Amino acid sequence: MTTNAAHFAIGPSLRGINRLYYRPRTLQEAVHTLASHGGQILSGGTDFFPALGERPAPSSVVDVSGLEEIRGISIEPAQTRIGGLTTWTELLRTPLPRSFDALKCAASEIGSIQIQNRGTVAGNLCNASPAADGVPPLLALDAEIELVSTSGMRRVRLQDFIVGNRKTLRRPDEVLAAEIVPRKLDDAHSAFRKLGARRYLVISIAMVAAIVNTDDAGYVSDARVAVGSCSVVAQRLTELERDLVGARAHRLAELVTPRHLASLSPIDDVRATAEYRRDAALTLVGRTLADCVRGSPTW
Ligand SMILES: Cc1cc2nc3c(=O)[nH]c(=O)nc-3n(C[C@H](O)[C@H](O)[C@H](O)COP(=O)(O)OP(=O)(O)OC[C@H]3O[C@@H](n4cnc5c(N)ncnc54)[C@H](O)[C@@H]3O)c2cc1C
């Protein structure tokens, strides 16, 4: 054993491989454990355990939930750093610039209070569900992901990080240590809307996050709009964003057309038909932009 991480066996050997539970105390210990022994990362466990169901963990488990150094949020001169282990509840309780209102609103709609107390931002991104509520607001914030391994640290744009349903660019030996948001639009208004089959504890049929900045004359100077649950990976609507710049802020909802949502590829599933999703997304985008202009937080 080359690691100092606390560990114990979690079950009978599987095809001759002993499955161990590791609980590293530092990020360095965590990445060395992953490099030497492999294993699946466990954080809040709110996606991890439901995915296992009744089955035992197929490999060793590296429980990163004790890594205090990657928990919490700091506002630095050029960027806001959200530690990967930050829970949704911690995010909601942290005073943040106005452009984070959409992310806070998403946090307040993730599962229930109990889920928000355990579930982490990194877990939401690494699980890479098309319905992950944290993704559209972080896409709109132009977030980057900080991945740490024994080879060092690398940064990847969130836009490039999630590459498919449950697929990311994370290598198995990497820990998602932080989400980094540049402080370019701190004071811009932002909003998030989620549509589900009921109001509470629900998986999204569609969700939208938007950030809108206006100049002193009331014209849009920057606009970012991201839609989730309507394609395999949540998307920014870049054509719409371009069309919004220069528009009068109070007219934004009127400017959204089906053409702006043409890049989405919603599917039929148990929650909604593709047609319903496309229609709902159009309405949600307009309403979310109107929320941005009204400026009162929706969370
Ligand atoms: C009842 C219920 C309701 C839910 N409702 C919602 C909802 O409304 N909206 C929504 O978006 N989600 C929802 N979820 C999903 C879940 O709560 C969130 O995605 C949560 O943010 C996951 O975080 P976690 O720390 O629990 O991740 P975990 O379950 O611990 O891990 C999830 C995945 O990410 C990997 N991982 C975790 N942390 C790291 C890290 N730091 N570095 C690298 N890999 C890592 C794990 O290996 C695993 O593959 C719900 C879940 C439940 C059980």
PDBQT file of the ligand as one rigid body, heavy atoms in Angstrom, charges set to zero:
ROOT
HETATM    1  C1  LIG A 301     -33.796  12.220  -4.790  1.00  0.00    +0.000 C 
HETATM    2  C2  LIG A 301     -32.809  12.904  -5.700  1.00  0.00    +0.000 A 
HETATM    3  C3  LIG A 301     -33.183  14.060  -6.352  1.00  0.00    +0.000 A 
HETATM    4  C4  LIG A 301     -32.280  14.702  -7.206  1.00  0.00    +0.000 A 
HETATM    5  N1  LIG A 301     -32.698  15.834  -7.834  1.00  0.00    +0.000 NA
HETATM    6  C5  LIG A 301     -31.855  16.466  -8.683  1.00  0.00    +0.000 A 
HETATM    7  C6  LIG A 301     -32.291  17.634  -9.378  1.00  0.00    +0.000 A 
HETATM    8  O1  LIG A 301     -33.417  18.104  -9.217  1.00  0.00    +0.000 OA
HETATM    9  N2  LIG A 301     -31.414  18.208 -10.250  1.00  0.00    +0.000 N 
HETATM   10  C7  LIG A 301     -30.157  17.721 -10.462  1.00  0.00    +0.000 A 
HETATM   11  O2  LIG A 301     -29.413  18.287 -11.247  1.00  0.00    +0.000 OA
HETATM   12  N3  LIG A 301     -29.725  16.617  -9.806  1.00  0.00    +0.000 NA
HETATM   13  C8  LIG A 301     -30.532  15.978  -8.934  1.00  0.00    +0.000 A 
HETATM   14  N4  LIG A 301     -30.113  14.854  -8.268  1.00  0.00    +0.000 N 
HETATM   15  C9  LIG A 301     -28.755  14.358  -8.551  1.00  0.00    +0.000 C 
HETATM   16  C10 LIG A 301     -27.644  14.764  -7.525  1.00  0.00    +0.000 C 
HETATM   17  O3  LIG A 301     -28.160  15.116  -6.280  1.00  0.00    +0.000 OA
HETATM   18  C11 LIG A 301     -26.760  15.911  -8.020  1.00  0.00    +0.000 C 
HETATM   19  O4  LIG A 301     -26.278  15.651  -9.320  1.00  0.00    +0.000 OA
HETATM   20  C12 LIG A 301     -25.563  16.171  -7.065  1.00  0.00    +0.000 C 
HETATM   21  O5  LIG A 301     -25.038  17.442  -7.308  1.00  0.00    +0.000 OA
HETATM   22  C13 LIG A 301     -24.471  15.105  -7.192  1.00  0.00    +0.000 C 
HETATM   23  O6  LIG A 301     -23.414  15.410  -6.286  1.00  0.00    +0.000 OA
HETATM   24  P1  LIG A 301     -22.786  14.300  -5.322  1.00  0.00    +0.000 P 
HETATM   25  O7  LIG A 301     -21.706  14.997  -4.544  1.00  0.00    +0.000 OA
HETATM   26  O8  LIG A 301     -23.825  13.630  -4.539  1.00  0.00    +0.000 OA
HETATM   27  O9  LIG A 301     -22.138  13.307  -6.392  1.00  0.00    +0.000 OA
HETATM   28  P2  LIG A 301     -21.793  11.760  -6.212  1.00  0.00    +0.000 P 
HETATM   29  O10 LIG A 301     -23.028  10.969  -6.240  1.00  0.00    +0.000 OA
HETATM   30  O11 LIG A 301     -20.881  11.539  -5.060  1.00  0.00    +0.000 OA
HETATM   31  O12 LIG A 301     -20.940  11.526  -7.550  1.00  0.00    +0.000 OA
HETATM   32  C14 LIG A 301     -21.553  11.648  -8.822  1.00  0.00    +0.000 C 
HETATM   33  C15 LIG A 301     -20.511  11.326  -9.899  1.00  0.00    +0.000 C 
HETATM   34  O13 LIG A 301     -19.502  12.302  -9.944  1.00  0.00    +0.000 OA
HETATM   35  C16 LIG A 301     -18.213  11.761  -9.638  1.00  0.00    +0.000 C 
HETATM   36  N5  LIG A 301     -17.573  12.757  -8.757  1.00  0.00    +0.000 N 
HETATM   37  C17 LIG A 301     -18.127  13.335  -7.661  1.00  0.00    +0.000 A 
HETATM   38  N6  LIG A 301     -17.322  14.279  -7.174  1.00  0.00    +0.000 NA
HETATM   39  C18 LIG A 301     -16.222  14.290  -7.955  1.00  0.00    +0.000 A 
HETATM   40  C19 LIG A 301     -15.016  15.066  -7.970  1.00  0.00    +0.000 A 
HETATM   41  N7  LIG A 301     -14.778  16.051  -7.072  1.00  0.00    +0.000 N 
HETATM   42  N8  LIG A 301     -14.118  14.832  -8.928  1.00  0.00    +0.000 NA
HETATM   43  C20 LIG A 301     -14.341  13.860  -9.879  1.00  0.00    +0.000 A 
HETATM   44  N9  LIG A 301     -15.447  13.104  -9.926  1.00  0.00    +0.000 NA
HETATM   45  C21 LIG A 301     -16.379  13.317  -8.979  1.00  0.00    +0.000 A 
HETATM   46  C22 LIG A 301     -18.478  10.422  -8.967  1.00  0.00    +0.000 C 
HETATM   47  O14 LIG A 301     -17.444   9.494  -9.207  1.00  0.00    +0.000 OA
HETATM   48  C23 LIG A 301     -19.776  10.012  -9.650  1.00  0.00    +0.000 C 
HETATM   49  O15 LIG A 301     -19.496   9.438 -10.910  1.00  0.00    +0.000 OA
HETATM   50  C24 LIG A 301     -30.976  14.188  -7.398  1.00  0.00    +0.000 A 
HETATM   51  C25 LIG A 301     -30.594  13.010  -6.719  1.00  0.00    +0.000 A 
HETATM   52  C26 LIG A 301     -31.493  12.380  -5.881  1.00  0.00    +0.000 A 
HETATM   53  C27 LIG A 301     -31.075  11.117  -5.166  1.00  0.00    +0.000 C 
ENDROOT
TORSDOF 0
